[in-house]
Amino acid sequence: SVPIGGLFPLTIGGLATLWGVQYAEFFKCAINLANSNGRTLPNTLLTYYIQDIGANPSEAISQSLLLARRGVPAVVGPVFNEQVLAVNSVLAGETIPFNSYG
């Protein structure tokens, strides 16, 4: 299996964010859709790790490092500019590509 990392603001200030949870659900749906079509990635099963990064760049860095240690080959997220810059500084050093959805 190939694990894909997802960095989403699931909570901000201790409260759940509807839009952050929706982004995470869309991410899971895309992974499941790719897996259900045997022609998209033949003989490959995608899995995912979803990390809550809130709105804090330091949490985005921490969770990016965790994903890198887990060996993910690619990451989706984050959305906020400050977090994008922070994640880029971590993942570029690990040569892990990421795509911001914001």
FISE-593180 format. One record per atom (N, C-alpha, C): residue number from 1; residue in three letters; chain; x, y, z. Coordinates in steps of 0.02 Angstrom, whole numbers, plus 32768, in hexadecimal, padded with zeros to 4 digits. Layout:
! FISE-593180
 seq type mol    u    v    w
 NUM  ala   A    X    Y    Z
...
! end
This chain:
! FISE-593180
 seq type mol    u    v    w
   1  ser   A 802A 7FC4 8000
   1  ser   A 8000 8000 8000
   1  ser   A 802C 803E 8000
   2  val   A 800F 8075 7FE8
   2  val   A 8032 80B5 7FE4
   2  val   A 800C 80E7 800F
   3  pro   A 802A 80FD 8046
   3  pro   A 8007 812D 8072
   3  pro   A 8010 8175 8059
   4  ile   A 7FDA 8199 8056
   4  ile   A 7FDB 81E0 8044
   4  ile   A 7FC9 8208 8082
   5  gly   A 7FEF 823D 8090
   5  gly   A 7FE2 8267 80CA
   5  gly   A 7FB1 829E 80BB
   6  gly   A 7F88 82AF 80EC
   6  gly   A 7F59 82E7 80E6
   6  gly   A 7F5F 8314 8122
   7  leu   A 7F6A 8355 8116
   7  leu   A 7F70 8387 814B
   7  leu   A 7F33 83B5 8148
   8  phe   A 7F07 83B0 817A
   8  phe   A 7EC8 83D4 8178
   8  phe   A 7EBC 83F7 81BB
   9  pro   A 7E9D 8433 81B9
   9  pro   A 7E8A 8455 81F7
   9  pro   A 7E48 8439 8212
  10  leu   A 7E4D 8401 8233
  10  leu   A 7E11 83E0 824D
  10  leu   A 7DF5 8404 828A
  11  thr   A 7E21 8423 82B0
  11  thr   A 7E0C 844B 82EA
  11  thr   A 7E34 848C 82EB
  12  ile   A 7E14 84C0 8303
  12  ile   A 7E35 8500 830E
  12  ile   A 7E1D 851A 8351
  13  gly   A 7E4C 8525 837E
  13  gly   A 7E3A 853C 83C1
  13  gly   A 7E13 8509 83E8
  14  gly   A 7E1F 84C9 83D9
  14  gly   A 7DFC 8493 83FD
  14  gly   A 7DB6 8483 83E2
  15  leu   A 7DA0 84A8 83B0
  15  leu   A 7D5E 849B 8392
  15  leu   A 7D65 847F 834D
  16  ala   A 7D3A 8450 833C
  16  ala   A 7D3B 8431 82FA
  16  ala   A 7D2A 8465 82C5
  17  thr   A 7D4B 8460 828C
  17  thr   A 7D3C 848B 8253
  17  thr   A 7D18 8463 821F
  18  leu   A 7CDD 8477 820C
  18  leu   A 7CB6 8452 81DB
  18  leu   A 7CDB 844D 8199
  19  trp   A 7CF6 8484 8182
  19  trp   A 7D17 8483 8141
  19  trp   A 7D57 845A 8142
  20  gly   A 7D7B 8459 817A
  20  gly   A 7DB7 842F 8180
  20  gly   A 7DA5 83E5 817E
  21  val   A 7D6F 83D3 81A1
  21  val   A 7D58 838E 81A0
  21  val   A 7D3F 837B 815B
  22  gln   A 7D1F 83AB 8139
  22  gln   A 7D07 839C 80F5
  22  gln   A 7D42 8390 80C6
  23  tyr   A 7D77 83B9 80CB
  23  tyr   A 7DB2 83AD 80A1
  23  tyr   A 7DCF 8368 80AE
  24  ala   A 7DD2 8353 80ED
  24  ala   A 7DEC 8311 80FE
  24  ala   A 7DBF 82DA 80E0
  25  glu   A 7D7E 82E4 80E3
  25  glu   A 7D50 82B3 80C6
  25  glu   A 7D57 82AF 807A
  26  phe   A 7D60 82E9 8059
  26  phe   A 7D6B 82E9 8011
  26  phe   A 7DAB 82C3 8000
  27  phe   A 7DDE 82CC 8028
  27  phe   A 7E1F 82AA 801F
  27  phe   A 7E15 825E 8024
  28  lys   A 7DF2 8248 8058
  28  lys   A 7DE5 8200 8061
  28  lys   A 7DBC 81E5 8027
  29  cys   A 7D8C 820C 8010
  29  cys   A 7D62 81F7 7FD8
  29  cys   A 7D8C 81EF 7F98
  30  ala   A 7DBA 821D 7F8C
  30  ala   A 7DE5 8218 7F51
  30  ala   A 7E12 81DA 7F54
  31  ile   A 7E2C 81CC 7F8F
  31  ile   A 7E56 8190 7F98
  31  ile   A 7E2C 8151 7F8A
  32  asn   A 7DF0 814F 7FA7
  32  asn   A 7DC4 8115 7F9D
  32  asn   A 7DAF 810E 7F55
  33  leu   A 7DA3 8146 7F33
  33  leu   A 7D90 8143 7EEC
  33  leu   A 7DC9 8128 7EC2
  34  ala   A 7E06 813F 7ED0
  34  ala   A 7E40 8125 7EAB
  34  ala   A 7E48 80DA 7EB7
  35  asn   A 7E3D 80C5 7EF4
  35  asn   A 7E44 807D 7F04
  35  asn   A 7E0D 8053 7EE4
  36  ser   A 7DD2 8070 7EDB
  36  ser   A 7D9A 8049 7EC0
  36  ser   A 7D9F 803F 7E74
  37  asn   A 7DC8 8067 7E53
  37  asn   A 7DD1 8061 7E0B
  37  asn   A 7E15 803F 7DFF
  38  gly   A 7E12 8000 7DED
  38  gly   A 7E4F 7FD9 7DE4
  38  gly   A 7E7D 7FF2 7DAD
  39  arg   A 7E65 801F 7D82
  39  arg   A 7E8E 8039 7D4B
  39  arg   A 7EB4 8077 7D5F
  40  thr   A 7E9F 8099 7D94
  40  thr   A 7EC1 80D7 7DA8
  40  thr   A 7F08 80CA 7DBE
  41  leu   A 7F11 809E 7DED
  41  leu   A 7F53 8089 7E05
  41  leu   A 7F52 803D 7E0C
  42  pro   A 7F5D 801A 7DD5
  42  pro   A 7F58 7FD1 7DD8
  42  pro   A 7F88 7FB3 7E0B
  43  asn   A 7F70 7F82 7E2F
  43  asn   A 7F97 7F5D 7E61
  43  asn   A 7FB3 7F8A 7E98
  44  thr   A 7F92 7FC1 7EA5
  44  thr   A 7FA8 7FF0 7ED9
  44  thr   A 7F6D 8002 7F06
  45  leu   A 7F77 7FFE 7F46
  45  leu   A 7F44 8012 7F76
  45  leu   A 7F5B 8051 7F9A
  46  leu   A 7F35 8086 7F93
  46  leu   A 7F45 80C4 7FB7
  46  leu   A 7F27 80C1 7FFC
  47  thr   A 7F4C 80D8 802D
  47  thr   A 7F33 80E1 8071
  47  thr   A 7F42 812A 8083
  48  tyr   A 7F2D 813E 80BF
  48  tyr   A 7F38 8184 80D1
  48  tyr   A 7F44 818B 811C
  49  tyr   A 7F68 81C0 812A
  49  tyr   A 7F71 81D9 816E
  49  tyr   A 7F56 8221 816D
  50  ile   A 7F26 822F 8199
  50  ile   A 7F0B 8273 819E
  50  ile   A 7F22 8291 81E0
  51  gln   A 7F3F 82CC 81DB
  51  gln   A 7F59 82EE 8216
  51  gln   A 7F35 8331 821F
  52  asp   A 7F23 8340 825C
  52  asp   A 7F03 8380 826E
  52  asp   A 7F3A 83B4 8279
  53  ile   A 7F39 83E9 8252
  53  ile   A 7F6C 841D 8259
  53  ile   A 7F50 845F 8272
  54  gly   A 7F0F 8462 8280
  54  gly   A 7EF2 84A0 8299
  54  gly   A 7F02 84DA 826B
  55  ala   A 7F12 8513 8288
  55  ala   A 7F25 854E 8261
  55  ala   A 7F6C 8564 8272
  56  asn   A 7F92 8538 8291
  56  asn   A 7FD3 8549 82AD
  56  asn   A 800C 852E 8281
  57  pro   A 8038 855A 8268
  57  pro   A 8070 8542 8240
  57  pro   A 809D 8510 8265
  58  ser   A 80A7 8519 82A6
  58  ser   A 80D2 84EA 82CA
  58  ser   A 80B2 84A5 82CE
  59  glu   A 8070 84A1 82D2
  59  glu   A 804E 8460 82D2
  59  glu   A 8053 8441 828C
  60  ala   A 8050 846A 8258
  60  ala   A 8059 8451 8214
  60  ala   A 809E 8432 820B
  61  ile   A 80D1 8453 8228
  61  ile   A 8115 8438 8224
  61  ile   A 811A 83F6 8249
  62  ser   A 80FF 83F4 8285
  62  ser   A 8100 83B7 82AE
  62  ser   A 80DF 837D 828B
  63  gln   A 80A4 8389 826F
  63  gln   A 807F 8354 824E
  63  gln   A 80A0 8340 820C
  64  ser   A 80C0 836F 81EA
  64  ser   A 80E6 835F 81AD
  64  ser   A 8120 8331 81BC
  65  leu   A 8143 833F 81F2
  65  leu   A 817A 8314 8207
  65  leu   A 8161 82CE 8217
  66  leu   A 8128 82CA 8238
  66  leu   A 810B 8289 8248
  66  leu   A 80FB 8262 8208
  67  leu   A 80DE 8283 81D7
  67  leu   A 80CF 8261 8197
  67  leu   A 810F 824B 8175
  68  ala   A 8143 8275 8177
  68  ala   A 8183 8262 8158
  68  ala   A 81A0 8224 817A
  69  arg   A 819C 8221 81BD
  69  arg   A 81B4 81E6 81E1
  69  arg   A 818C 81A8 81D0
  70  arg   A 814D 81B1 81BF
  70  arg   A 8123 8178 81AC
  70  arg   A 8130 8161 8165
  71  gly   A 8158 8186 8140
  71  gly   A 816C 8172 80FD
  71  gly   A 813B 8181 80C6
  72  val   A 8111 81B4 80CF
  72  val   A 80E2 81C4 8099
  72  val   A 8108 81E1 805D
  73  pro   A 80F4 81CE 8021
  73  pro   A 8116 81E9 7FE6
  73  pro   A 80F9 822A 7FCC
  74  ala   A 80BF 823F 7FE7
  74  ala   A 809F 827D 7FD1
  74  ala   A 806E 8294 8007
  75  val   A 8061 82D6 8007
  75  val   A 8035 82F4 8039
  75  val   A 8005 8324 8017
  76  val   A 7FC7 8326 802F
  76  val   A 7F95 8356 8019
  76  val   A 7F8B 8387 8053
  77  gly   A 7F8D 83C8 8044
  77  gly   A 7F83 83FB 8076
  77  gly   A 7FC4 841E 8086
  78  pro   A 7FC1 8451 80AC
  78  pro   A 7F8A 8472 80CF
  78  pro   A 7F6B 84AA 80A5
  79  val   A 7F3F 84D2 80C5
  79  val   A 7F1B 8506 80A1
  79  val   A 7F35 854D 80B1
  80  phe   A 7F48 855B 80EF
  80  phe   A 7F5C 859E 8102
  80  phe   A 7FA4 85AD 80EA
  81  asn   A 7FAF 85EA 80D0
  81  asn   A 7FF0 85FD 80B4
  81  asn   A 802A 85F0 80E3
  82  glu   A 8023 8604 8123
  82  glu   A 8059 85FB 8152
  82  glu   A 806A 85B1 815B
  83  gln   A 8036 8588 815A
  83  gln   A 8041 8540 8161
  83  gln   A 8060 8522 8122
  84  val   A 804C 853B 80E8
  84  val   A 8069 8524 80A9
  84  val   A 80B5 8530 80AA
  85  leu   A 80C9 856B 80BD
  85  leu   A 8111 857B 80C0
  85  leu   A 8135 854F 80F2
  86  ala   A 8116 8544 812C
  86  ala   A 8135 851A 8160
  86  ala   A 813B 84D2 8148
  87  val   A 8107 84B7 812B
  87  val   A 8108 8472 8113
  87  val   A 813A 846A 80DA
  88  asn   A 813E 849B 80AF
  88  asn   A 816E 8499 8078
  88  asn   A 81B6 8493 8093
  89  ser   A 81C4 84B8 80C8
  89  ser   A 8208 84B5 80E4
  89  ser   A 8219 8470 80FE
  90  val   A 81E8 844C 8116
  90  val   A 81F3 8408 8131
  90  val   A 81F5 83D5 80F9
  91  leu   A 81C0 83D4 80CF
  91  leu   A 81BA 83A0 809E
  91  leu   A 81EB 83A6 8065
  92  ala   A 81FF 83E3 8054
  92  ala   A 8232 83EB 801F
  92  ala   A 8273 83CA 8034
  93  gly   A 8285 83D0 8072
  93  gly   A 82C1 83B0 808C
  93  gly   A 82BD 8365 808C
  94  glu   A 8281 834B 808D
  94  glu   A 8276 8302 808C
  94  glu   A 8266 82E9 8045
  95  thr   A 8266 8317 8015
  95  thr   A 8253 830A 7FCF
  95  thr   A 820F 82E8 7FC9
  96  ile   A 81E0 8301 7FF1
  96  ile   A 819A 82E9 7FEE
  96  ile   A 8170 8320 7FCF
  97  pro   A 8151 8313 7F96
  97  pro   A 8127 8346 7F77
  97  pro   A 80E6 834F 7F9E
  98  phe   A 80CB 838C 7F9B
  98  phe   A 808A 8398 7FB9
  98  phe   A 8063 83C8 7F8D
  99  asn   A 8021 83C3 7F91
  99  asn   A 7FF4 83EC 7F6B
  99  asn   A 7FC4 840E 7F9B
 100  ser   A 7FC7 8451 7F9D
 100  ser   A 7F99 8476 7FC7
 100  ser   A 7F56 847B 7FA4
 101  tyr   A 7F21 8473 7FC9
 101  tyr   A 7EDE 8475 7FAC
 101  tyr   A 7EBD 84B9 7FB5
 102  gly   A 7EE3 84EA 7FCE
 102  gly   A 7EC6 852C 7FDB
 102  gly   A 7ED1 855D 7FA4
! end
